[in-house]
Amino acid sequence: MDPRVALSALTNALEEHLSTAVNRRSEDDPAVETAFYSVADAFEAYEDALFGATGEVTPLDLYDEDDDDTLDDDDLDTDTDAADN
């Protein structure tokens, strides 16, 4: 897939997610969840297309609820470490 096509699909998915979030009908609106997963799928397609065409990746990671179970201080990036030096 051409990375430009994948980028366009990602942009469209983000716009749809924004629209559904702003027009949410309830706390558990299934349209918002569907749009959320569409963004994730479009991002993965873009990342794959970008890497396939250029060997590059984005500095972004997909959020996975399972990854958020335990955070420790090493997982948090703060500016206080830089100020200490």
C-alpha positions, 0 to 999 in steps of 0.5 A: 500500500502507498503510504500516502493512501494509508496516511489519508485513511488514518486522517479520515479515521481520526476525523471520524473518531473526533466526530463520534466523540463530540456527538457521543450519545451515551457514555458507552456509545458503540460508535465511539468504540468502533471509531477508536478501533478504526483509528488503531487499524488505520494507524497500523496500516500506515505504520506498515506502509511507511516502513515498507516504503521507506524503512522508517517508523513513527514515534507513536505506539498504540495504547493497549489497556493491558499495558497500563496495568502497572506503571513504575517510575521508570515508565514516566518521562519527566523533565525533573530528571533533566533538571537534576543534571 
